[in-house]
């Protein structure tokens, strides 16, 4: 059973979903924009062996709004405060996309509180990430998403508006409809429209305005990664299908992380097949990696 709860930490309402405790605690961190429901497809299986906590990061889902405080550094601080407040024992962190960067940040800041980190197709090449975030196509996309965020428009209409947004897939030329992206279907589109309904538009200010250097200031992977002593699993999708974790960034990260391996989910884009509930390969990677830690 998944139960939704909330706790106030440092004056911030932190919303999360929790399953009964059948083993070690595994914290799930969604991408940006997102909410804990991003992990619905894998939670039932993982809950058979782990105590799951899936967080809504600030400004997203049902967690508190903090105007003008959506710099990348705030998310790691929130998660660390949550861990300190709620758990005495160390936990495992699994972050998807930007959530993976948050997980790495927490593991670097507080090594004693994290036993392992799983990074799901996160943009760990910051040169490439900043170039993309400053591109016209990226800013146009996130400007359009920001206009829909927090809307009280009926969900069906909002979904239709989301479908028509023009997007440029990294590595490919030209624009396509948001609804026509590889692997996208009507259910995934509607789910993301719901996510946008529950999003503070301010979360996307840095993205919509191309303020990549400002957003990522103080976040230095070259310093962070070598300091992460716990085991790390880098889970990569296929860049030709929209995945963000490049072969080059994986190789360079493995060279500096003290204890890390990588795996690629075949046929997957950025979502690692969770959005279409074809999650068996991802679950194999998670269960197998965590089993080696026991």
C-alpha positions in Angstrom: 0.0 0.0 0.0 1.2 3.5 -0.9 0.3 6.2 1.6 0.8 9.9 1.0 2.1 12.0 3.9 3.6 15.3 4.6 6.0 16.8 7.1 7.1 20.4 7.8 10.9 20.8 7.7 12.6 24.2 7.8 9.2 25.8 7.3 8.7 23.9 4.0 5.9 21.4 3.6 7.5 18.3 2.2 5.0 15.9 0.6 5.9 12.2 0.0 4.6 8.8 -0.6 5.6 5.9 1.6 5.3 2.1 1.5 5.5 -0.3 4.5 9.0 -1.2 5.6 10.1 -4.5 4.3 13.8 -3.7 4.2 16.3 -0.8 3.8 15.0 2.6 3.0 15.1 3.7 -0.7 14.5 7.3 -1.4 13.1 8.1 -4.9 13.8 11.6 -6.3 11.9 12.7 -9.5 13.1 15.0 -12.3 12.3 18.6 -12.8 9.5 19.3 -13.4 8.0 16.2 -11.8 6.3 14.7 -8.8 6.5 11.4 -6.9 4.0 9.6 -9.2 6.9 9.5 -11.8 7.8 6.2 -10.0 4.4 4.5 -9.9 5.4 1.8 -12.4 8.3 0.5 -10.3 7.1 1.1 -6.7 5.0 -2.1 -6.3 8.0 -4.3 -7.2 10.5 -2.3 -5.2 8.1 -2.2 -2.2 8.4 -6.0 -1.9 12.0 -5.6 -0.6 12.5 -2.0 0.4 10.9 0.7 2.4 10.1 3.3 -0.2 9.9 7.1 0.2 9.1 9.0 -3.0 9.4 12.8 -2.5 7.8 15.8 -4.1 10.6 18.3 -4.4 9.9 21.9 -3.5 7.4 23.7 -5.7 6.2 20.5 -7.3 3.4 18.1 -6.5 2.0 18.8 -3.1 5.1 20.1 -1.5 5.4 23.8 -0.5 6.0 26.7 -2.7 9.1 28.9 -2.2 9.0 31.8 -4.6 12.5 32.8 -5.9 14.1 29.9 -4.1 14.4 27.3 -6.8 18.1 27.3 -7.4 19.6 23.8 -7.9 21.3 24.0 -4.5 18.0 24.1 -2.6 16.9 20.7 -3.6 19.9 18.9 -2.1 19.5 20.9 1.1 15.8 19.9 1.3 16.5 16.2 0.9 19.4 16.3 3.4 17.2 18.0 5.9 14.4 15.4 5.3 16.9 12.6 5.9 18.3 14.1 9.0 14.8 14.8 10.4 13.2 11.4 9.5 15.9 8.8 9.5 18.6 7.7 11.9 20.0 5.0 9.6 21.7 5.7 6.2 19.5 5.3 3.1 19.8 4.5 -0.6 19.0 7.3 -3.1 17.6 6.8 -6.6 17.2 9.9 -8.6 15.8 10.3 -12.1 17.1 13.0 -14.5 17.7 16.1 -12.4 16.8 14.0 -9.3 19.9 12.1 -10.0 22.0 15.2 -9.7 20.2 15.9 -6.4 21.1 12.4 -5.2 24.8 12.9 -6.1 24.8 16.3 -4.3 23.4 14.8 -1.1 25.8 11.8 -1.2 28.7 14.3 -1.6 27.5 16.5 1.2 26.7 13.8 3.8 28.5 10.6 3.0 27.5 9.0 6.3 23.8 9.3 5.5 23.9 7.5 2.1 24.8 3.9 1.5 24.4 3.9 -2.3 23.2 6.1 -5.2 21.4 5.1 -8.4 21.5 7.8 -11.1 18.8 7.5 -13.8 19.8 9.1 -17.0 20.9 12.4 -15.5 22.6 15.1 -17.5 26.1 14.7 -16.0 27.9 16.4 -18.8 27.6 20.0 -17.6 29.2 21.6 -20.7 26.6 19.9 -22.8 23.8 20.6 -20.3 24.6 24.3 -20.1 24.8 24.6 -23.9 21.4 22.9 -24.2 19.8 25.1 -21.5 21.0 28.2 -23.3 19.7 27.1 -26.6 16.7 28.8 -28.2 14.8 25.5 -28.5 15.2 24.7 -24.8 14.2 28.1 -23.6 11.1 28.1 -25.9 10.1 24.7 -24.6 10.4 25.6 -20.9 8.7 29.0 -21.5 5.8 27.1 -23.0 5.7 24.7 -20.1 5.9 27.6 -17.6 2.8 29.2 -19.2 0.9 25.9 -18.5 2.3 25.4 -15.0 -0.2 25.9 -12.2 -3.1 26.2 -14.6 -6.7 25.6 -13.5 -7.5 24.9 -17.2 -9.5 21.6 -17.5 -7.0 18.7 -17.8 -8.3 17.6 -21.2 -7.8 21.1 -22.6 -4.4 21.5 -20.9 -3.3 18.1 -22.3 -4.2 19.3 -25.9 -2.2 22.5 -25.4 0.8 20.5 -24.1 0.5 18.2 -27.1 1.0 21.1 -29.6 4.2 22.5 -28.0 7.1 22.4 -30.5 10.2 20.6 -29.2 13.7 20.0 -30.5 15.2 16.7 -29.4 18.9 17.0 -28.6 21.1 15.6 -31.4 18.3 15.9 -34.0 17.4 18.7 -36.4 14.1 20.4 -36.6 11.0 20.6 -34.3 8.2 18.1 -33.6 5.0 18.3 -31.6 5.5 17.4 -27.9 3.0 14.6 -28.4 5.0 13.1 -31.3 8.2 12.5 -29.3 9.6 8.9 -29.4 7.7 6.7 -26.9 5.1 9.3 -26.1 1.5 8.2 -25.8 -1.8 9.7 -24.7 -1.5 8.4 -21.1 2.0 9.8 -20.6 0.9 13.1 -22.1 -2.0 13.4 -19.8 0.1 12.4 -16.8 2.6 15.2 -17.5 -0.2 17.7 -18.0 -1.3 16.7 -14.5 2.2 17.3 -13.2 2.2 20.8 -14.8 -1.1 21.5 -13.1 0.6 20.9 -9.7 3.8 22.9 -10.5 4.8 26.4 -9.3 5.7 28.2 -12.5 8.7 29.7 -10.8 10.4 26.3 -10.7 11.0 26.8 -14.4 12.3 30.4 -14.4 16.0 29.5 -14.7 15.2 27.1 -17.5 12.8 29.4 -19.5 15.2 32.3 -19.2 18.4 30.5 -20.2 20.1 31.2 -16.8 22.0 27.9 -16.8 25.3 29.3 -15.3 23.3 30.9 -12.5 21.2 27.8 -11.8 24.1 25.5 -11.6 26.6 27.8 -9.9 28.3 26.1 -7.0 27.4 22.7 -8.4 30.7 21.2 -9.6 30.7 17.6 -10.6 34.5 17.5 -10.9 34.8 18.2 -7.2 31.7 16.3 -6.1 32.1 13.0 -7.8 35.5 12.0 -6.4 34.2 12.7 -2.9 31.3 10.1 -3.2 32.6 7.0 -1.4 29.5 4.9 -1.6 28.7 2.6 -4.5 27.1 4.4 -7.5 25.1 2.9 -10.4 24.8 5.1 -13.5 21.7 4.0 -15.5 21.8 5.1 -19.1 19.2 5.3 -21.8 19.8 5.5 -25.6 20.9 9.1 -26.6 19.4 8.5 -30.1 16.0 8.1 -28.4 16.3 11.3 -26.3 18.4 10.0 -23.3 20.7 12.6 -21.7 23.5 10.6 -20.2 26.1 10.4 -23.0 28.7 7.6 -23.4 31.5 10.2 -22.9 30.0 11.6 -19.6 29.5 8.0 -18.3 33.2 7.1 -19.1 34.5 10.3 -17.5 32.3 9.8 -14.4 33.4 6.2 -13.9 37.0 7.3 -14.1 36.7 9.6 -11.0 34.0 7.9 -8.9 35.7 5.6 -6.4 33.1 2.8 -6.7 30.8 2.9 -9.7 29.4 0.9 -12.6 27.1 1.7 -15.4 24.4 -0.1 -17.3 22.3 0.9 -20.4 18.6 0.1 -20.7 18.1 -1.1 -24.2 15.5 0.6 -26.3 15.0 3.4 -23.7 15.0 7.1 -24.0 15.3 9.5 -21.1 12.5 7.9 -19.0 14.2 4.5 -18.9 10.8 3.0 -20.1 9.0 3.9 -16.8 6.5 6.1 -18.5 5.2 3.2 -20.7 5.4 0.7 -17.8 8.0 -1.4 -19.6 10.1 -1.3 -16.5 11.5 -4.8 -16.2 15.0 -4.0 -17.5 15.2 -1.1 -15.1 14.0 -3.2 -12.1 16.7 -5.8 -13.0 19.3 -3.1 -12.8 18.1 -1.7 -9.5 17.5 -5.1 -7.8 20.7 -6.6 -9.0 22.9 -3.6 -8.0 21.3 -3.3 -4.6 21.6 -7.1 -4.0 25.4 -6.7 -4.3 25.4 -4.3 -1.4 23.8 -6.7 1.1 
